[in-house]
Structure formats: C-alpha cells, structure tokens
Amino acid sequence: MDQPAPPLAVIAAALRRERDRAGISLAELARRAGLAKSTLSQLEAGAGNPSIETLWALGVALGVPFSRLVEPEPTRVRVIRAGEGATRLRADRADFVATLLATGSPHVRRDLYLMELEPGEAREAEAHIPGSVEHIVVGAGRIRTGPAEEPVEVGPGDYVTFPGDVPHRYEALEPSWAVLVMEHR
C-alpha cells in the first residue's frame, strides 16, 4: 500500500487558519493535542510527516473534523480515480491507510473515506470530536471494529455504525477495504 506524501501545504494552511479561528497560541494547541511545540511549528511551516493520529489529535484539540485539516478547497466537479486519492494517510502503529474522498459542507458535517487495512496490529483510535458517529460498509475482507470495549466482526457487504467520540478500533482479520462515513453532529 504505497502512499504519496500528505498534502503538507494544505495541512499547514489549515492548521494556521483553524488555530487563528480558535484564537489560541501555537504552544496552547500543542499542549491540548499532546504534541511538542516544535512538531506543531514544523507542521505549520509545511514540513514533517504527520500521521493520522497526530492530525486527529489536532482536530480534536481545535474542535474541528479531521477533514478540515487535510482537504483542499473543493471544486465544482471532482473525480478521484481508484488508487489516486489525494489525501492518503497511514497510521503510526497499524497497516491502515485512510483516503479522504469527500468532506461535508459546513452545514452537512460528514466526511467520506476509503480505508485499506492489512492483518497485523489493530489501529487504536482516540475519541473524535463530541457527537461523531462512524458508519462503515465493508467492501472486501473481514474486520473487527467498533468501540474499544465492544468491537464486532464484519465482512463483505456488512454495515456497522458506532460512536466515534469514544476510543475505538479497526482490526483487519484478512486484507480488507471498507468505506467509512464520518458524521459530525
């Protein structure tokens, strides 16, 4: 699962924009997200290689959906060919790649992802912003997912939904892919 470099310029601009909107300092955002100030400074300068976990922590600390930190400004018509997702991010400790396909408008507040998972270590996800709900449809393979204390096993064509604002997990039981809709209420 090769992954192109994340869109660092988009992430840098979004971090500055959202931090300014929240009216907090670089040091305060780093503290809230549990990151080193130097790491955050590098990201705002368009350097570094942020993981999914780092960007989710920043989104939670800023009170914004993850997608607001990685999605470029929308165009009227957009096509993403298979394997060409513009925003492909890899997890730190699991063979897990999420490709952001579409974000919701400020009034819709939903994001659409294509997830690719390989067997091995599970992706343990921290709680997202309050009111987040995850909806997953498995396209191929088998995964165990859901709240950390009550994951369920799902396979091709199965649908599962669960709160995204509690710790949760994704574990591939075999090579898998799934579509995730992240709803922010």
Protein Blocks (a to p, Z undefined) as FASTA:
>chain_A
ZZddddfklmmmmmmmmmmmnopafklmmmmnopafklmmmmmnopajddfklmmmmmmm
nopafklmmpccddfbdcddehiafbdcddfkbccddddfbdcdfklopadddddddedj
ddddddddehiacddddfbdcddedjfklccdddehiacdddfkbccddddfbdcddddd
dddZZ
